[in-house]
Amino acid sequence: MSSVKVYVADRDPYLTISTDLGATWLDPYIDLSAQMGVLGGLLVKPADNNFLLIYGDYTVATPAMSGIIYSTDGGTTFTQPTGTWLSGATSNEFRSSTLCSTGEIIIASEVDDIVISTDGGLSFSVLTTVSNILGGPVPPATYCKAISSYDATDIIASVNDFVYSSTNAGSTWVSIGQPDAGFDVKKVFTKDLIILASTENGVFSYSSGVWSQVINFANPGGFSGSVLETLDGISVITSDLSDVYNTTDGFVTVNTGASISTSFWAGSIYNSNSGFFIKNGAVWTTYFTTDYGVNLTQGADILTQLGMLPFYVASTNISGCGCQPGFTYDPVSGNCISQTGLCQNGGIYNPTTGLCESASVVPCDLDLVLSVEASSSITAEQMSETKQFLRSLVDALELGYDANGVLNTPANSAQRITNGEIKVSIVVWNDADYMISQVGTPVQILDLTGGPTAWLSTDATGSGTIKDYINNIRLDFGTPEEVNGSYFDSYNIPYLSSWGSVDPSLGLAAAYSAALGPGARPAANKRILFITNNYPIAYNTGTVYNTSSTAPYGYAGVDWNPVVGDWTTYCGLDGQVGLASPSYFGYQDYNQALYNMIMDLAQEIKAGTAVPLSGTPTAVDITLAVLGDAAQTANALAAYIGLDPTSTADPCLWATTAITPPPCPHIYAEYTGTGSAPYPKFPSNNISTLPDYHTAEFTNSALAALVNPMVNSLVCTISTAPYINCQYPCVVVQLPTGEWICECTSPSAYVSCCYDLINCADGSVFATVNTNSSDDDFMAQYIDQYIYVDGFDVCLYVQVTNACTNSTTISELANITSYTSCQDCNEDQQVIPCYSLSRCDDPTVTISTNSDLSMYQPGQILTFEEYPNVCWSFVIDYSCSGVLQSLTPTVAYNDCPTCISYNC
């Protein structure tokens, strides 16, 4: 029998109990339907196996329901707590609870009372109400989902997708925002300054007034996020639809543990790393873990009566010993700490920038495509400024910058283009329909170019293939325009404005094909710098085609649903579209499809699943540059990267309603990708895991300031290394060796522990191990398991004891092997076994011994000093069951008749 007791109940409500780590469950189950209509949850106390509190529906109407009941005898009998809570609301649906470290128990109903017990669950009073939390009446379809408190003073509660906080024991409440807007908060946790929340999309942490996602579920949805199990906020176990996730260092690192076929419905941990979980399937299956969910041991299935979702699990807590797993004892501070290097792969932490830098910069080949918009929204002066910006960018790509951020000279430069490290392609684009009708081609393309003739130091004619191409952009169309009294810029290049409408999807598809087309190198890194001042739309009049004769790049093979029908619209006398007209809705659908098209194309290009004109589909990164006035760039950026580039909780938004004056008709479209968060952006992410984008106004000074940071994000070098996110309660610390680490202090103090090692052979205490001298409690992982320690020559069962009577030293470095049973241990280690003996004259009489009979062969018949003139047959019995006798063999015989004849 284990020292851990596990309670599982469903909402029907039925209750079952396991005292052997889920191997067996109480059946028939305990029927609680007479006391509880719908069960809401379970709560147990640390170190008290027999206390169980159950809560659910409460009503004074007939039939009356208890709402809250508790048991002090392990579920045999239940009692309704007394107290003033019974004179509060006449009905409550209690659905969440929290056990404070100071002993208080708080239970929250969905829409009415939140009650508290200060005597361990024997009585309750009303602490506050959900309407007090909201500051007004509770609207329909609004429910308190979860509650948490460590000290009964600081309390947090979730109501739908909002989290509320009280710092005065529930007297007043304030909203601290939405961790994951639009998704209900399923679980919350708070301790000291730690606040956590889980939704179906992941786990979120609240710090300095901001929610940030610390675990991003790869397979969100359904009951994912229903489990957020932690005792301290540092070691956390959770799950999505198919995987278990854990952290042992406060989300500095997040690990993916065992895979599961469906998400956990409920869970309960009984120490920092061990606990029980239950998931659905053809049968309801239980699992337990002793390593944060890295490995799961399947227990017995729960079926029969128990089967009404959702499930609730509670398991008793046993006190941990030494430092909790993942932490080691620090003799200087007396605390249990963990230390994780900030930089990986040999990187060096720079405290000024907060980034990890490589000890040496190692260049890598780059195929870069500059995709440049040239539509009628760009004036002649802005086109000239764009050309100057492109020339400066190419110079910076070739030369690089010194340590002070100053552009190198050709003599001391990296020569990244001329030595072939970087190849540059340029794609200039506007709209396919317009260009074909006016010029005959929608794009101008310079294939990937590098080598000695690709770049020269001058900027005028004869400055190398790439800058010569830049200088000649659009010289084949239009007449020079006067700008500031001149028709030519300082390089004697005519001022020419751009023309035509805009089709960014065409420019993106053409850039993708250029990145994989003539001159491309299979092993080179590939990136598109997408330069625009417009929204991410696709432009094609009439029916929208997947591949069109008027769109020769075929939008890179992206499949999408064309919008067919009347999408034309009109504006009323007030200058706005007739909102009730069918054409208005058709227009919105049409533009949503166009928006989806280019954003889908960006995702496929980044994933390498888009289809180029030639070459093999390959992943290509995208860097975004949005140029223009502040109002124009703000709206365009919202469409490409969202209103908040740091968040994937809200989709990117193409909305022209904020423009003054608003266009007619206006457009409102969201890009949701697969339909649920995390929502994708247009560009790739940079090293800080945020969208790689740049923005500036159309002025030479603003564009010049953009070149240096842009080159740093474009140039492919191993100049930075992955780094970890060190956040409270962990801190960045520099060791005496100079290394920078993220140090976390465990809130659980170091505790020495003793373990009784029970001899499998006879059930006696073989030894007691005290981990007081150990830096971490290495024996804790073997609690309730069978072990073999090299040098002891005996199989042992490990259990915690409070009486350190005699101490045996086992080194942390000792070779210890664990087993699930004594028999497995004895057989594997060939330990001297037990023996089962049967009398020859009456085989129903049996005895057991652990005396050494290894010199005899099974099948021989023995006599013993302790049983004169009695003949015994024997077999090996590794189970060592029954009373074990000490026996002294005297004579061995070949068979029973022979033995009996000599011992009449």
Secondary structure, DSSP 8 states (H G I E B T S, - for coil): --S--EEEEESS-EEEEESSTTSS--SS-EE-TTT-SSEEEEEEETTEEEEEEEEEEEESSSS-EEEEEEESSTTSS-B--BSGGGGS-SEEEEEEEEE-TTS-EEEEESSSEEEEESSTTSB-EEEEEHHHHHTS---TT--EEEEEESSSSSEEEEETTEEEEESSTTSS-EE---SSTTS---EEEEETTEEEEEETTEEEEEETTEEEEEEE-SS--TTTT--EEESSSSSEEEE-SSEEEEESSTTSS-EEEEE-SS-EEEEEESSSS-EEEEE-SSSBEEEEESSTTSS-EE---B-SS---SSEEEEE------BS-TT-EEETTTTEEEEEEESB-TT-EEETTTTEEE-SS--B--EEEEEEEE--TTS-HHHHHHHHHHHHHHHHHHHH-B-TTS-B--GGGS--TTTTTSEEEEEEEE--HHHHHHHTS-SEEEEEEE-STTT--S-SSTTS-HHHHHHHTTTTTSS----BTTBSB-TTS-B-----S---HHHHHHHHHHHHTSTT--TTSEEEEEEEESS-S----SSS--SSBTTBTTGGGG-------S-----B-TTSSB-TTSHHHHHHHHHHHHHHHHHHHHHHHHHHT-S--SSS-----EEEEEEES-HHHHHHHHHHHH-SSTT-SSS-EEEE-TTSSS--SS--EEEE-TTSSSS---SS-B-TTSSB-EEEE-SSHHHHHHHHHHHHHHHS-BS-EE-B----TT-EEEE-TTS-EEEEEE-SS--B--EEEEEETTTS-EEEEEE-TTSSS-TTGGGTTSEEEETTT-SEEEEEEES---S-----TTS-EEEESSHHHHHHHHT---EEEEEESS-TT-EEEE-S--TTS-TT-EEEETTEEEEEEEEEEETT--S-EE---EEEEESSHHHHHHH--
